[in-house]
Amino acid sequence: MFGRARILLMVGTCALALPVAAQSPAPTTTAFDGTYVGVSRTLESTMAGHSTRQCPPNGRPVPLTIAGGVARTPWGGTAEGSVNAQGALVIHAPNGARIDAQIDGHGTVTGRLTRSCSYNVVWQKKG
């Protein structure tokens, strides 16, 4: 009798847990959410076999937005990545470019954009 009751109790518990597990999590807001304007993009180097003439000139990077820990920028298509709780940022673009950066306590994003050309990039949070 106890075996049957235990099984029924386990089945009931599992059935109650299913609707909760099926719900998608609510979007989260992080301390890094916001719009970041481009400050500078400075050429550092090129990959072997590439000339600096093939690299876009120095300038300002396109804007960066972060919402719910997801970072997006229109670089090489729409580049997308994530920001962790410590402000480390990794973004991948459809064209193969990658951005590795860090956000400091003043809202400055500093990092490196790499593909065939490598740049030091800086953004500053608006507001």
Secondary structure, DSSP 8 states (H G I E B T S, - for coil): -HHHHHHHHHHHHHHHHHHHHHS-------TT-EEEEEEEEEEEEE-TT--GGGS--SB----EEEETTEEEE-SSS-EEEEE-TT-EEEEE-TTS-EEEEEE-TTSEEEEEEESSEEEEEEEEE--
